[in-house]
Amino acid sequence: MLKLAKNLKPFAWAILLIFGLLLGQALSDLTLPDLMSRIINVGIQQNGIENVAPAAIRSSEMDRILLFTIDADKVRIEADYLLLDKDKLSSSEYTSYLKAYPGLASAPIYKLNTIGAGEMAQLNAIFANPIMIVSYLEGNSAASLLGSFNLPVGTDPFVALSQLPAVQLDAIRQAANEQLASLPASMKTQSDIAYLSTEYRAVGINVNGMQIGYMIRIGGLMLLLTLVSVSCSIAVGFLAARVAAGFGRDTRRKLFSKVTQYSNSEFDKFSTASLITRSTNDIQQIQLVLVMLLRVVFYAPIMGVGGIIKALGQDVSMSWIVAAAVMAVLSMMLVAFAVAVPKFRSIQRLVDRLNLVTREMLTGMMVVRAFNTQESEQNRFDKANVDLTKTTLFINRVLVFMMPAMMLLMNGVMLAIVWIGAHQVDQGSIQVGNMMAFMQYTIQIIFAFLMVSFVFIMLPRATVSAQRISEVLETEPSINDPAKPLRFGGVQKGVLEFQNVAFRYPGAEAYVLHGISFTALPGQTTAIVGGTGSGKSTLVNLIPRFYDVTEGKILVDGVDIQAVTQHDLRDKIGYIPQKAVLFSGTIESNIAYGKDVPIDGEVKRAAEIAQSIDFITASEKGFQTLVAQDGANLSGGQKQRLNIARALAKRPEVYVFDDSFSAIDFKTDAALRKALKKETGDATVLIVAQRIGTIMNADQIIVLENGRIVGKGTHRELMDGCHVYRELALSQLSKEELLP
């Protein structure tokens, strides 16, 4: 995968933007449970009152609270609170404050000045215990407190306490603080908020309105964060899809470009079916995993780590539940990984096999039907299909098992959190909102690890696909252009010369050709004949450098073909392969295939010489007649003639006909050879043929046997002096036809 990562360089900006969006999405998702906790704890249970430090309080109540506050804290409170007294306020100020605090009409009120969050936290800590003590004394517990200090029962406890010596009052405050220290913070907060709710009503503050306002504010913030998260998720999905699609497009382009540079040696190494699979299915696998990586690989760790931190912030005592859940997820992931990875490694090979069988069966359908082997081919296909299906089903079953297992795990975790959390809520250790938030954070953590596990399960198949693609991209063509190529020039045009050429296929030990030497001149026709397997097609494949010679040289116009670029070499050659090849398009586009800009009339002229004009004009659309894939709507002879027309339209200096007349009838063959002789009068013509009648009039005939030249000369010379040629000729024609 890392070898292909450089293909992502053009999309660096999009990947960075994806990371930024994922960070925003993760932070939004991690904030939502905390806000939900605040709605439950503060909005519902605390009537929207966020702070223990009162926003406004009657002066009489403040005096009571100050009884249980140390001197340093008293100074801080006096600095942060403003006393509102109707006798000391101007009429305008009084009217303004009266609207906010109607209780000001009956008693002075202390109002909290606007301060920062840090100062508010300090004030909350200062007021926490004094307010609870005051609330306790204002309840039914004052009598027992007065009795314990030998104070007269029935008197105002706060008046009595204010009359005590400072040392005794400090002892009472210290004893009360020691008792309160053992209480959970949430229990103290709830008691203080209950006191403040009563006090706010006494001051005239609309507590219900405060609660509704808080709920709307936090709920609106949750809605906003949800919209941010959804927007980020949509944007990430869009960008990830574009990056993956662009990566696939560029990789396919590079793969195709690399394959077009391959010689026949590389095509012998990679099968056609495998190359097709690598260009399609393998790249699709990488695209799929790339989308998942872009959406998960950055998001999941933030959610996992952030979820753990947030969950521990809600309640540390249940952290073992998170640890157990994470360990369970990792265990399931490792088991699935160990089981599925070997199957992922074999699935691409099975896809290759299925493509191979399908391609062979479809391209050879007429042969299959002619020999009534449909059942045998069906069995071959079924075996390849069933093998792939079994492997795919096995992998899918493993993946399908993961989801119910994860749901069972999550339900078990939620049950454990509710069970343990409920007891802690009952004990006052945590609040309901904290328990709910802890539950959501735990689910987020499990989902984060679940997403990572799915990526790691899918990653092996993508890794195999990436290795297969890299294998193609890293395989350098065995035939390359020279660093400093020569240029064709001089007076010679089309002179082809073999100098002691020998050849063996890559990896083979035996030579296919031995000591091949001959010269083909412009204006002459050189024919190559021989029995099956004598090396005829191999010899002509060396001319356009489909293979490179093992020993010796091939010269064109006196220049070694390995010293020039392949483009310049092939620009001189008109190659007509043994198997006629046509491309989907029109007849005109196929004939003009070898010319960058076809000249008006060139296509028609080439079709006339190749004896194709009759069946072309007989068609309703003429040269615009559509050609099906591989020329399926044309006969073998028509395809061969269009291949010859394509070479003629190019007007090369060297024509190479690799048994290109085999599917043409004798009458058309004679007319075609006559027209070719006239058209190619100044060019070098090299013909590989099985029919002796096709090459009897050649200027030079090369006879091959077992990769060696066993005869060279004209037809009459070879009939007299080459028994191999004579036997081959007599096997096709009578002596009278051969020697008229």
Beta strands, then each sheet from edge to edge (+ up, - down):
strand 1: 56-58
strand 2: 81-84
strand 3: 109-112
strand 4: 496-503
strand 5: 513-520
strand 6: 525-530
strand 7: 551-556
strand 8: 559-560
strand 9: 573-576
strand 10: 585-586
strand 11: 626-627
strand 12: 654-658
strand 13: 684-688
strand 14: 700-705
strand 15: 708-713
sheet 1: 1+ 3- 2+
sheet 2: 5+ 4- 7+ 8-
sheet 3: 9+ 12+ 13+ 6+ 14+ 15-
sheet 4: 10+ 11-
end
